[in-house]
Amino acid sequence: MSDDVVVDCEDCAFRETVDALGRARLALADHETKTGHSVDWHIGGVDSGVEQAGADAGVCGIPGAENPDTPLLDWQRTDEEE
Ligand SMILES: [Zn+2]
């Protein structure tokens, strides 16, 4: 597994995978500054169980995010919110 970090915008299709958390934060801040969007990030290499736990805990409050098979793809659905 890698330590890739996925930066995923909640308000548009912006999505970027970087290999370091520091870069992820920069990409996140850059996009938020330019667009005013709400950008989230998560570690791409974490165990799916971790993603599942986060979804179950309602961290995101995103319907459908509890799908353990596509934890990354589900984050794109956030553009339906708000
Ligand atoms: Zn965006």
PDB file of the backbone (N, CA, C, O) and the ligand in Angstrom, with CONECT records:
HET     ZN  A 101       1
ATOM      1  N   MET A   1       0.839  -1.191   0.000  1.00  0.00           N
ATOM      2  CA  MET A   1       0.000   0.000   0.000  1.00  0.00           C
ATOM      3  C   MET A   1       0.878   1.246   0.000  1.00  0.00           C
ATOM      4  O   MET A   1       1.995   1.236   0.517  1.00  0.00           O
ATOM      5  N   SER A   2       0.369   2.282  -0.569  1.00  0.00           N
ATOM      6  CA  SER A   2       1.131   3.518  -0.620  1.00  0.00           C
ATOM      7  C   SER A   2       0.614   4.502   0.419  1.00  0.00           C
ATOM      8  O   SER A   2      -0.398   4.273   1.081  1.00  0.00           O
ATOM      9  N   ASP A   3       1.333   5.585   0.535  1.00  0.00           N
ATOM     10  CA  ASP A   3       0.904   6.637   1.447  1.00  0.00           C
ATOM     11  C   ASP A   3       0.301   7.791   0.672  1.00  0.00           C
ATOM     12  O   ASP A   3       0.252   8.924   1.150  1.00  0.00           O
ATOM     13  N   ASP A   4      -0.160   7.486  -0.537  1.00  0.00           N
ATOM     14  CA  ASP A   4      -0.743   8.546  -1.342  1.00  0.00           C
ATOM     15  C   ASP A   4      -1.898   9.232  -0.613  1.00  0.00           C
ATOM     16  O   ASP A   4      -2.699   8.603   0.078  1.00  0.00           O
ATOM     17  N   VAL A   5      -1.942  10.514  -0.794  1.00  0.00           N
ATOM     18  CA  VAL A   5      -3.010  11.284  -0.173  1.00  0.00           C
ATOM     19  C   VAL A   5      -3.928  11.807  -1.269  1.00  0.00           C
ATOM     20  O   VAL A   5      -3.475  12.412  -2.241  1.00  0.00           O
ATOM     21  N   VAL A   6      -5.201  11.568  -1.103  1.00  0.00           N
ATOM     22  CA  VAL A   6      -6.171  12.014  -2.087  1.00  0.00           C
ATOM     23  C   VAL A   6      -6.828  13.299  -1.603  1.00  0.00           C
ATOM     24  O   VAL A   6      -7.418  13.357  -0.524  1.00  0.00           O
ATOM     25  N   VAL A   7      -6.704  14.326  -2.438  1.00  0.00           N
ATOM     26  CA  VAL A   7      -7.363  15.594  -2.148  1.00  0.00           C
ATOM     27  C   VAL A   7      -8.631  15.629  -2.990  1.00  0.00           C
ATOM     28  O   VAL A   7      -8.576  15.503  -4.213  1.00  0.00           O
ATOM     29  N   ASP A   8      -9.751  15.796  -2.345  1.00  0.00           N
ATOM     30  CA  ASP A   8     -11.023  15.666  -3.038  1.00  0.00           C
ATOM     31  C   ASP A   8     -11.939  16.829  -2.679  1.00  0.00           C
ATOM     32  O   ASP A   8     -12.277  17.028  -1.512  1.00  0.00           O
ATOM     33  N   CYS A   9     -12.337  17.594  -3.691  1.00  0.00           N
ATOM     34  CA  CYS A   9     -13.198  18.745  -3.451  1.00  0.00           C
ATOM     35  C   CYS A   9     -14.648  18.308  -3.273  1.00  0.00           C
ATOM     36  O   CYS A   9     -15.142  17.443  -3.996  1.00  0.00           O
ATOM     37  N   GLU A  10     -15.312  18.912  -2.314  1.00  0.00           N
ATOM     38  CA  GLU A  10     -16.707  18.572  -2.055  1.00  0.00           C
ATOM     39  C   GLU A  10     -17.650  19.350  -2.969  1.00  0.00           C
ATOM     40  O   GLU A  10     -18.826  19.006  -3.085  1.00  0.00           O
ATOM     41  N   ASP A  11     -17.148  20.377  -3.605  1.00  0.00           N
ATOM     42  CA  ASP A  11     -18.023  21.260  -4.382  1.00  0.00           C
ATOM     43  C   ASP A  11     -17.847  21.174  -5.889  1.00  0.00           C
ATOM     44  O   ASP A  11     -18.629  21.757  -6.640  1.00  0.00           O
ATOM     45  N   CYS A  12     -16.820  20.448  -6.342  1.00  0.00           N
ATOM     46  CA  CYS A  12     -16.635  20.268  -7.772  1.00  0.00           C
ATOM     47  C   CYS A  12     -15.872  18.973  -8.010  1.00  0.00           C
ATOM     48  O   CYS A  12     -15.633  18.215  -7.070  1.00  0.00           O
ATOM     49  N   ALA A  13     -15.495  18.715  -9.235  1.00  0.00           N
ATOM     50  CA  ALA A  13     -14.859  17.447  -9.576  1.00  0.00           C
ATOM     51  C   ALA A  13     -13.364  17.439  -9.313  1.00  0.00           C
ATOM     52  O   ALA A  13     -12.682  16.467  -9.637  1.00  0.00           O
ATOM     53  N   PHE A  14     -12.851  18.509  -8.733  1.00  0.00           N
ATOM     54  CA  PHE A  14     -11.419  18.576  -8.451  1.00  0.00           C
ATOM     55  C   PHE A  14     -10.985  17.404  -7.593  1.00  0.00           C
ATOM     56  O   PHE A  14     -11.566  17.129  -6.543  1.00  0.00           O
ATOM     57  N   ARG A  15      -9.950  16.717  -8.061  1.00  0.00           N
ATOM     58  CA  ARG A  15      -9.464  15.558  -7.325  1.00  0.00           C
ATOM     59  C   ARG A  15      -7.999  15.374  -7.685  1.00  0.00           C
ATOM     60  O   ARG A  15      -7.646  15.341  -8.864  1.00  0.00           O
ATOM     61  N   GLU A  16      -7.158  15.256  -6.691  1.00  0.00           N
ATOM     62  CA  GLU A  16      -5.743  15.145  -6.959  1.00  0.00           C
ATOM     63  C   GLU A  16      -5.102  14.183  -5.968  1.00  0.00           C
ATOM     64  O   GLU A  16      -5.389  14.206  -4.771  1.00  0.00           O
ATOM     65  N   THR A  17      -4.233  13.345  -6.500  1.00  0.00           N
ATOM     66  CA  THR A  17      -3.529  12.413  -5.640  1.00  0.00           C
ATOM     67  C   THR A  17      -2.061  12.810  -5.569  1.00  0.00           C
ATOM     68  O   THR A  17      -1.397  12.945  -6.597  1.00  0.00           O
ATOM     69  N   VAL A  18      -1.566  12.993  -4.372  1.00  0.00           N
ATOM     70  CA  VAL A  18      -0.176  13.376  -4.186  1.00  0.00           C
ATOM     71  C   VAL A  18       0.491  12.360  -3.273  1.00  0.00           C
ATOM     72  O   VAL A  18      -0.177  11.550  -2.630  1.00  0.00           O
ATOM     73  N   ASP A  19       1.817  12.415  -3.224  1.00  0.00           N
ATOM     74  CA  ASP A  19       2.514  11.384  -2.466  1.00  0.00           C
ATOM     75  C   ASP A  19       2.986  11.838  -1.096  1.00  0.00           C
ATOM     76  O   ASP A  19       3.775  11.154  -0.444  1.00  0.00           O
ATOM     77  N   ALA A  20       2.504  12.983  -0.668  1.00  0.00           N
ATOM     78  CA  ALA A  20       2.900  13.458   0.650  1.00  0.00           C
ATOM     79  C   ALA A  20       1.812  14.343   1.235  1.00  0.00           C
ATOM     80  O   ALA A  20       1.153  15.099   0.521  1.00  0.00           O
ATOM     81  N   LEU A  21       1.637  14.236   2.525  1.00  0.00           N
ATOM     82  CA  LEU A  21       0.585  15.001   3.176  1.00  0.00           C
ATOM     83  C   LEU A  21       0.811  16.501   3.040  1.00  0.00           C
ATOM     84  O   LEU A  21      -0.132  17.281   2.903  1.00  0.00           O
ATOM     85  N   GLY A  22       2.080  16.885   3.080  1.00  0.00           N
ATOM     86  CA  GLY A  22       2.389  18.304   2.947  1.00  0.00           C
ATOM     87  C   GLY A  22       1.909  18.847   1.613  1.00  0.00           C
ATOM     88  O   GLY A  22       1.346  19.939   1.537  1.00  0.00           O
ATOM     89  N   ARG A  23       2.139  18.071   0.564  1.00  0.00           N
ATOM     90  CA  ARG A  23       1.688  18.493  -0.777  1.00  0.00           C
ATOM     91  C   ARG A  23       0.169  18.502  -0.846  1.00  0.00           C
ATOM     92  O   ARG A  23      -0.429  19.356  -1.501  1.00  0.00           O
ATOM     93  N   ALA A  24      -0.439  17.555  -0.173  1.00  0.00           N
ATOM     94  CA  ALA A  24      -1.906  17.494  -0.163  1.00  0.00           C
ATOM     95  C   ALA A  24      -2.471  18.763   0.458  1.00  0.00           C
ATOM     96  O   ALA A  24      -3.434  19.342  -0.046  1.00  0.00           O
ATOM     97  N   ARG A  25      -1.865  19.182   1.546  1.00  0.00           N
ATOM     98  CA  ARG A  25      -2.347  20.387   2.223  1.00  0.00           C
ATOM     99  C   ARG A  25      -2.166  21.608   1.327  1.00  0.00           C
ATOM    100  O   ARG A  25      -3.006  22.508   1.317  1.00  0.00           O
ATOM    101  N   LEU A  26      -1.076  21.632   0.581  1.00  0.00           N
ATOM    102  CA  LEU A  26      -0.840  22.750  -0.326  1.00  0.00           C
ATOM    103  C   LEU A  26      -1.877  22.762  -1.444  1.00  0.00           C
ATOM    104  O   LEU A  26      -2.430  23.807  -1.785  1.00  0.00           O
ATOM    105  N   ALA A  27      -2.130  21.584  -2.008  1.00  0.00           N
ATOM    106  CA  ALA A  27      -3.111  21.481  -3.087  1.00  0.00           C
ATOM    107  C   ALA A  27      -4.495  21.852  -2.580  1.00  0.00           C
ATOM    108  O   ALA A  27      -5.270  22.525  -3.259  1.00  0.00           O
ATOM    109  N   LEU A  28      -4.782  21.397  -1.374  1.00  0.00           N
ATOM    110  CA  LEU A  28      -6.073  21.690  -0.751  1.00  0.00           C
ATOM    111  C   LEU A  28      -6.226  23.195  -0.546  1.00  0.00           C
ATOM    112  O   LEU A  28      -7.230  23.789  -0.939  1.00  0.00           O
ATOM    113  N   ALA A  29      -5.228  23.793   0.067  1.00  0.00           N
ATOM    114  CA  ALA A  29      -5.277  25.228   0.356  1.00  0.00           C
ATOM    115  C   ALA A  29      -5.340  26.039  -0.937  1.00  0.00           C
ATOM    116  O   ALA A  29      -6.037  27.050  -1.024  1.00  0.00           O
ATOM    117  N   ASP A  30      -4.598  25.572  -1.932  1.00  0.00           N
ATOM    118  CA  ASP A  30      -4.564  26.282  -3.213  1.00  0.00           C
ATOM    119  C   ASP A  30      -5.941  26.300  -3.860  1.00  0.00           C
ATOM    120  O   ASP A  30      -6.398  27.336  -4.342  1.00  0.00           O
ATOM    121  N   HIS A  31      -6.595  25.145  -3.866  1.00  0.00           N
ATOM    122  CA  HIS A  31      -7.914  25.055  -4.494  1.00  0.00           C
ATOM    123  C   HIS A  31      -8.945  25.850  -3.703  1.00  0.00           C
ATOM    124  O   HIS A  31      -9.782  26.539  -4.287  1.00  0.00           O
ATOM    125  N   GLU A  32      -8.887  25.758  -2.400  1.00  0.00           N
ATOM    126  CA  GLU A  32      -9.846  26.489  -1.568  1.00  0.00           C
ATOM    127  C   GLU A  32      -9.677  27.988  -1.743  1.00  0.00           C
ATOM    128  O   GLU A  32     -10.652  28.739  -1.775  1.00  0.00           O
ATOM    129  N   THR A  33      -8.426  28.411  -1.854  1.00  0.00           N
ATOM    130  CA  THR A  33      -8.158  29.835  -2.027  1.00  0.00           C
ATOM    131  C   THR A  33      -8.682  30.340  -3.367  1.00  0.00           C
ATOM    132  O   THR A  33      -9.252  31.427  -3.461  1.00  0.00           O
ATOM    133  N   LYS A  34      -8.474  29.523  -4.402  1.00  0.00           N
ATOM    134  CA  LYS A  34      -8.884  29.933  -5.749  1.00  0.00           C
ATOM    135  C   LYS A  34     -10.392  29.893  -5.945  1.00  0.00           C
ATOM    136  O   LYS A  34     -10.960  30.756  -6.616  1.00  0.00           O
ATOM    137  N   THR A  35     -11.042  28.887  -5.357  1.00  0.00           N
ATOM    138  CA  THR A  35     -12.449  28.655  -5.658  1.00  0.00           C
ATOM    139  C   THR A  35     -13.396  28.912  -4.499  1.00  0.00           C
ATOM    140  O   THR A  35     -14.589  29.132  -4.710  1.00  0.00           O
ATOM    141  N   GLY A  36     -12.877  28.887  -3.275  1.00  0.00           N
ATOM    142  CA  GLY A  36     -13.742  29.029  -2.118  1.00  0.00           C
ATOM    143  C   GLY A  36     -14.497  27.749  -1.818  1.00  0.00           C
ATOM    144  O   GLY A  36     -15.416  27.737  -0.999  1.00  0.00           O
ATOM    145  N   HIS A  37     -14.102  26.666  -2.487  1.00  0.00           N
ATOM    146  CA  HIS A  37     -14.747  25.377  -2.273  1.00  0.00           C
ATOM    147  C   HIS A  37     -14.284  24.745  -0.978  1.00  0.00           C
ATOM    148  O   HIS A  37     -13.282  25.148  -0.386  1.00  0.00           O
ATOM    149  N   SER A  38     -15.031  23.754  -0.558  1.00  0.00           N
ATOM    150  CA  SER A  38     -14.665  23.017   0.637  1.00  0.00           C
ATOM    151  C   SER A  38     -13.948  21.732   0.208  1.00  0.00           C
ATOM    152  O   SER A  38     -14.563  20.830  -0.360  1.00  0.00           O
ATOM    153  N   VAL A  39     -12.662  21.660   0.480  1.00  0.00           N
ATOM    154  CA  VAL A  39     -11.867  20.532   0.024  1.00  0.00           C
ATOM    155  C   VAL A  39     -11.493  19.627   1.196  1.00  0.00           C
ATOM    156  O   VAL A  39     -11.120  20.092   2.273  1.00  0.00           O
ATOM    157  N   ASP A  40     -11.602  18.338   0.956  1.00  0.00           N
ATOM    158  CA  ASP A  40     -11.244  17.379   1.993  1.00  0.00           C
ATOM    159  C   ASP A  40     -10.090  16.522   1.478  1.00  0.00           C
ATOM    160  O   ASP A  40      -9.764  16.556   0.292  1.00  0.00           O
ATOM    161  N   TRP A  41      -9.489  15.772   2.356  1.00  0.00           N
ATOM    162  CA  TRP A  41      -8.395  14.893   1.935  1.00  0.00           C
ATOM    163  C   TRP A  41      -8.427  13.640   2.805  1.00  0.00           C
ATOM    164  O   TRP A  41      -8.960  13.635   3.914  1.00  0.00           O
ATOM    165  N   HIS A  42      -7.842  12.590   2.262  1.00  0.00           N
ATOM    166  CA  HIS A  42      -7.709  11.378   3.062  1.00  0.00           C
ATOM    167  C   HIS A  42      -6.571  10.549   2.518  1.00  0.00           C
ATOM    168  O   HIS A  42      -6.174  10.694   1.362  1.00  0.00           O
ATOM    169  N   ILE A  43      -6.053   9.686   3.354  1.00  0.00           N
ATOM    170  CA  ILE A  43      -4.933   8.843   2.954  1.00  0.00           C
ATOM    171  C   ILE A  43      -5.434   7.729   2.058  1.00  0.00           C
ATOM    172  O   ILE A  43      -6.303   6.947   2.446  1.00  0.00           O
ATOM    173  N   GLY A  44      -4.882   7.660   0.857  1.00  0.00           N
ATOM    174  CA  GLY A  44      -5.346   6.668  -0.098  1.00  0.00           C
ATOM    175  C   GLY A  44      -4.977   5.256   0.286  1.00  0.00           C
ATOM    176  O   GLY A  44      -5.647   4.308  -0.125  1.00  0.00           O
ATOM    177  N   GLY A  45      -3.921   5.094   1.069  1.00  0.00           N
ATOM    178  CA  GLY A  45      -3.430   3.758   1.377  1.00  0.00           C
ATOM    179  C   GLY A  45      -3.971   3.148   2.655  1.00  0.00           C
ATOM    180  O   GLY A  45      -3.581   2.043   3.033  1.00  0.00           O
ATOM    181  N   VAL A  46      -4.864   3.858   3.321  1.00  0.00           N
ATOM    182  CA  VAL A  46      -5.364   3.310   4.576  1.00  0.00           C
ATOM    183  C   VAL A  46      -6.258   2.108   4.336  1.00  0.00           C
ATOM    184  O   VAL A  46      -6.832   1.950   3.259  1.00  0.00           O
ATOM    185  N   ASP A  47      -6.367   1.287   5.325  1.00  0.00           N
ATOM    186  CA  ASP A  47      -7.214   0.120   5.244  1.00  0.00           C
ATOM    187  C   ASP A  47      -8.656   0.535   5.012  1.00  0.00           C
ATOM    188  O   ASP A  47      -9.128   1.528   5.566  1.00  0.00           O
ATOM    189  N   SER A  48      -9.352  -0.240   4.183  1.00  0.00           N
ATOM    190  CA  SER A  48     -10.744   0.098   3.895  1.00  0.00           C
ATOM    191  C   SER A  48     -11.568   0.110   5.174  1.00  0.00           C
ATOM    192  O   SER A  48     -12.568   0.822   5.275  1.00  0.00           O
ATOM    193  N   GLY A  49     -11.142  -0.679   6.144  1.00  0.00           N
ATOM    194  CA  GLY A  49     -11.856  -0.717   7.417  1.00  0.00           C
ATOM    195  C   GLY A  49     -11.806   0.618   8.126  1.00  0.00           C
ATOM    196  O   GLY A  49     -12.733   0.990   8.845  1.00  0.00           O
ATOM    197  N   VAL A  50     -10.724   1.330   7.918  1.00  0.00           N
ATOM    198  CA  VAL A  50     -10.593   2.647   8.529  1.00  0.00           C
ATOM    199  C   VAL A  50     -11.574   3.609   7.899  1.00  0.00           C
ATOM    200  O   VAL A  50     -12.231   4.393   8.583  1.00  0.00           O
ATOM    201  N   GLU A  51     -11.662   3.534   6.570  1.00  0.00           N
ATOM    202  CA  GLU A  51     -12.618   4.383   5.868  1.00  0.00           C
ATOM    203  C   GLU A  51     -14.031   4.031   6.321  1.00  0.00           C
ATOM    204  O   GLU A  51     -14.869   4.908   6.534  1.00  0.00           O
ATOM    205  N   GLN A  52     -14.275   2.747   6.462  1.00  0.00           N
ATOM    206  CA  GLN A  52     -15.588   2.272   6.883  1.00  0.00           C
ATOM    207  C   GLN A  52     -15.930   2.818   8.261  1.00  0.00           C
ATOM    208  O   GLN A  52     -17.043   3.284   8.504  1.00  0.00           O
ATOM    209  N   ALA A  53     -14.962   2.752   9.150  1.00  0.00           N
ATOM    210  CA  ALA A  53     -15.178   3.235  10.507  1.00  0.00           C
ATOM    211  C   ALA A  53     -15.509   4.718  10.488  1.00  0.00           C
ATOM    212  O   ALA A  53     -16.375   5.184  11.228  1.00  0.00           O
ATOM    213  N   GLY A  54     -14.821   5.439   9.647  1.00  0.00           N
ATOM    214  CA  GLY A  54     -15.074   6.873   9.551  1.00  0.00           C
ATOM    215  C   GLY A  54     -16.469   7.146   9.039  1.00  0.00           C
ATOM    216  O   GLY A  54     -17.158   8.045   9.521  1.00  0.00           O
ATOM    217  N   ALA A  55     -16.884   6.357   8.049  1.00  0.00           N
ATOM    218  CA  ALA A  55     -18.215   6.533   7.476  1.00  0.00           C
ATOM    219  C   ALA A  55     -19.276   6.175   8.506  1.00  0.00           C
ATOM    220  O   ALA A  55     -20.281   6.870   8.653  1.00  0.00           O
ATOM    221  N   ASP A  56     -19.034   5.078   9.214  1.00  0.00           N
ATOM    222  CA  ASP A  56     -20.001   4.626  10.211  1.00  0.00           C
ATOM    223  C   ASP A  56     -20.152   5.632  11.339  1.00  0.00           C
ATOM    224  O   ASP A  56     -21.219   5.782  11.935  1.00  0.00           O
ATOM    225  N   ALA A  57     -19.048   6.316  11.610  1.00  0.00           N
ATOM    226  CA  ALA A  57     -19.071   7.288  12.695  1.00  0.00           C
ATOM    227  C   ALA A  57     -19.771   8.570  12.266  1.00  0.00           C
ATOM    228  O   ALA A  57     -20.014   9.459  13.082  1.00  0.00           O
ATOM    229  N   GLY A  58     -20.088   8.656  10.993  1.00  0.00           N
ATOM    230  CA  GLY A  58     -20.785   9.843  10.521  1.00  0.00           C
ATOM    231  C   GLY A  58     -19.883  11.050  10.423  1.00  0.00           C
ATOM    232  O   GLY A  58     -20.346  12.188  10.502  1.00  0.00           O
ATOM    233  N   VAL A  59     -18.601  10.809  10.252  1.00  0.00           N
ATOM    234  CA  VAL A  59     -17.652  11.899  10.165  1.00  0.00           C
ATOM    235  C   VAL A  59     -18.002  12.835   9.009  1.00  0.00           C
ATOM    236  O   VAL A  59     -17.889  14.057   9.110  1.00  0.00           O
ATOM    237  N   CYS A  60     -18.426  12.221   7.918  1.00  0.00           N
ATOM    238  CA  CYS A  60     -18.690  13.013   6.730  1.00  0.00           C
ATOM    239  C   CYS A  60     -20.169  13.311   6.554  1.00  0.00           C
ATOM    240  O   CYS A  60     -20.537  14.330   5.969  1.00  0.00           O
ATOM    241  N   GLY A  61     -21.010  12.431   7.054  1.00  0.00           N
ATOM    242  CA  GLY A  61     -22.439  12.618   6.885  1.00  0.00           C
ATOM    243  C   GLY A  61     -22.860  12.525   5.440  1.00  0.00           C
ATOM    244  O   GLY A  61     -23.812  13.175   5.008  1.00  0.00           O
ATOM    245  N   ILE A  62     -22.134  11.703   4.692  1.00  0.00           N
ATOM    246  CA  ILE A  62     -22.421  11.575   3.270  1.00  0.00           C
ATOM    247  C   ILE A  62     -23.175  10.277   2.986  1.00  0.00           C
ATOM    248  O   ILE A  62     -22.629   9.193   3.197  1.00  0.00           O
ATOM    249  N   PRO A  63     -24.394  10.366   2.521  1.00  0.00           N
ATOM    250  CA  PRO A  63     -25.135   9.150   2.167  1.00  0.00           C
ATOM    251  C   PRO A  63     -24.383   8.355   1.115  1.00  0.00           C
ATOM    252  O   PRO A  63     -23.957   8.915   0.106  1.00  0.00           O
ATOM    253  N   GLY A  64     -24.215   7.073   1.331  1.00  0.00           N
ATOM    254  CA  GLY A  64     -23.540   6.234   0.358  1.00  0.00           C
ATOM    255  C   GLY A  64     -22.068   6.056   0.642  1.00  0.00           C
ATOM    256  O   GLY A  64     -21.421   5.199   0.039  1.00  0.00           O
ATOM    257  N   ALA A  65     -21.520   6.853   1.556  1.00  0.00           N
ATOM    258  CA  ALA A  65     -20.093   6.789   1.840  1.00  0.00           C
ATOM    259  C   ALA A  65     -19.720   5.532   2.602  1.00  0.00           C
ATOM    260  O   ALA A  65     -18.540   5.241   2.797  1.00  0.00           O
ATOM    261  N   GLU A  66     -20.725   4.792   3.031  1.00  0.00           N
ATOM    262  CA  GLU A  66     -20.431   3.593   3.812  1.00  0.00           C
ATOM    263  C   GLU A  66     -20.106   2.396   2.934  1.00  0.00           C
ATOM    264  O   GLU A  66     -19.837   1.306   3.439  1.00  0.00           O
ATOM    265  N   ASN A  67     -20.131   2.597   1.605  1.00  0.00           N
ATOM    266  CA  ASN A  67     -19.799   1.513   0.691  1.00  0.00           C
ATOM    267  C   ASN A  67     -18.316   1.167   0.825  1.00  0.00           C
ATOM    268  O   ASN A  67     -17.459   1.964   0.444  1.00  0.00           O
ATOM    269  N   PRO A  68     -18.005  -0.019   1.366  1.00  0.00           N
ATOM    270  CA  PRO A  68     -16.608  -0.399   1.616  1.00  0.00           C
ATOM    271  C   PRO A  68     -15.849  -0.759   0.339  1.00  0.00           C
ATOM    272  O   PRO A  68     -14.620  -0.827   0.345  1.00  0.00           O
ATOM    273  N   ASP A  69     -16.568  -0.987  -0.739  1.00  0.00           N
ATOM    274  CA  ASP A  69     -15.919  -1.395  -1.985  1.00  0.00           C
ATOM    275  C   ASP A  69     -15.325  -0.213  -2.741  1.00  0.00           C
ATOM    276  O   ASP A  69     -14.312  -0.354  -3.425  1.00  0.00           O
ATOM    277  N   THR A  70     -15.947   0.935  -2.619  1.00  0.00           N
ATOM    278  CA  THR A  70     -15.453   2.101  -3.340  1.00  0.00           C
ATOM    279  C   THR A  70     -15.369   3.317  -2.409  1.00  0.00           C
ATOM    280  O   THR A  70     -16.040   4.325  -2.630  1.00  0.00           O
ATOM    281  N   PRO A  71     -14.547   3.210  -1.378  1.00  0.00           N
ATOM    282  CA  PRO A  71     -14.452   4.301  -0.404  1.00  0.00           C
ATOM    283  C   PRO A  71     -13.954   5.600  -1.018  1.00  0.00           C
ATOM    284  O   PRO A  71     -14.305   6.685  -0.556  1.00  0.00           O
ATOM    285  N   LEU A  72     -13.137   5.487  -2.058  1.00  0.00           N
ATOM    286  CA  LEU A  72     -12.597   6.697  -2.663  1.00  0.00           C
ATOM    287  C   LEU A  72     -13.608   7.346  -3.586  1.00  0.00           C
ATOM    288  O   LEU A  72     -13.798   8.562  -3.560  1.00  0.00           O
ATOM    289  N   LEU A  73     -14.252   6.534  -4.398  1.00  0.00           N
ATOM    290  CA  LEU A  73     -15.213   7.064  -5.358  1.00  0.00           C
ATOM    291  C   LEU A  73     -16.382   7.734  -4.651  1.00  0.00           C
ATOM    292  O   LEU A  73     -16.930   8.724  -5.134  1.00  0.00           O
ATOM    293  N   ASP A  74     -16.751   7.186  -3.514  1.00  0.00           N
ATOM    294  CA  ASP A  74     -17.900   7.721  -2.801  1.00  0.00           C
ATOM    295  C   ASP A  74     -17.701   9.173  -2.383  1.00  0.00           C
ATOM    296  O   ASP A  74     -18.661   9.923  -2.211  1.00  0.00           O
ATOM    297  N   TRP A  75     -16.453   9.549  -2.226  1.00  0.00           N
ATOM    298  CA  TRP A  75     -16.187  10.922  -1.791  1.00  0.00           C
ATOM    299  C   TRP A  75     -16.611  11.916  -2.870  1.00  0.00           C
ATOM    300  O   TRP A  75     -16.846  13.089  -2.580  1.00  0.00           O
ATOM    301  N   GLN A  76     -16.706  11.460  -4.077  1.00  0.00           N
ATOM    302  CA  GLN A  76     -17.069  12.382  -5.157  1.00  0.00           C
ATOM    303  C   GLN A  76     -18.544  12.754  -5.077  1.00  0.00           C
ATOM    304  O   GLN A  76     -18.976  13.725  -5.699  1.00  0.00           O
ATOM    305  N   ARG A  77     -19.303  12.000  -4.329  1.00  0.00           N
ATOM    306  CA  ARG A  77     -20.735  12.269  -4.258  1.00  0.00           C
ATOM    307  C   ARG A  77     -21.032  13.489  -3.406  1.00  0.00           C
ATOM    308  O   ARG A  77     -22.171  13.950  -3.343  1.00  0.00           O
ATOM    309  N   THR A  78     -20.024  13.999  -2.763  1.00  0.00           N
ATOM    310  CA  THR A  78     -20.266  15.118  -1.852  1.00  0.00           C
ATOM    311  C   THR A  78     -20.744  16.349  -2.601  1.00  0.00           C
ATOM    312  O   THR A  78     -21.279  17.275  -1.992  1.00  0.00           O
ATOM    313  N   ASP A  79     -20.557  16.371  -3.920  1.00  0.00           N
ATOM    314  CA  ASP A  79     -21.011  17.542  -4.650  1.00  0.00           C
ATOM    315  C   ASP A  79     -22.539  17.597  -4.750  1.00  0.00           C
ATOM    316  O   ASP A  79     -23.111  18.565  -5.252  1.00  0.00           O
ATOM    317  N   GLU A  80     -23.181  16.538  -4.262  1.00  0.00           N
ATOM    318  CA  GLU A  80     -24.640  16.539  -4.244  1.00  0.00           C
ATOM    319  C   GLU A  80     -25.151  17.234  -2.997  1.00  0.00           C
ATOM    320  O   GLU A  80     -26.326  17.586  -2.895  1.00  0.00           O
ATOM    321  N   GLU A  81     -24.258  17.419  -2.067  1.00  0.00           N
ATOM    322  CA  GLU A  81     -24.641  18.055  -0.809  1.00  0.00           C
ATOM    323  C   GLU A  81     -24.690  19.564  -0.953  1.00  0.00           C
ATOM    324  O   GLU A  81     -24.155  20.129  -1.908  1.00  0.00           O
ATOM    325  N   GLU A  82     -25.312  20.183  -0.035  1.00  0.00           N
ATOM    326  CA  GLU A  82     -25.397  21.646   0.004  1.00  0.00           C
ATOM    327  C   GLU A  82     -26.154  22.199  -1.187  1.00  0.00           C
ATOM    328  O   GLU A  82     -26.315  23.413  -1.306  1.00  0.00           O
TER     329      GLU A  82
HETATM  330 ZN    ZN A 101     -13.673  22.621  -6.056  1.00  0.00          ZN2+
END
